[in-house]
Amino acid sequence: MSSIHDFATWEPLLRLVRDSHAEQLAAPAPSADPALLERTLREQIPDAIGATEEETADAEITRTVLEGDPDADRTAGGTR
């Protein structure tokens, strides 16, 4: 069973991921194949529909409210 200590050792990495480097770390792998992913998803979940632009915008607003604006420090003249 995991202890709190096990998770504490991950904190420096998690801080890095949450920080400004997250955008660099979140890039797709060079071997990524978007067309294959789309075909696979359509085969596995044929009745699924994508989110509308409005739903995507609502989700982004919710994320920003819950997590805070990642660009707030930069736009407010802060240094991150």
Secondary structure, DSSP 8 states (H G I E B T S, - for coil): ---HHHHHTTHHHHHHHHTTTHHHHTS--TT--HHHHHHHHHHH-TT-----HHHHHHHHHHHHHHH--TTHHHHTT---
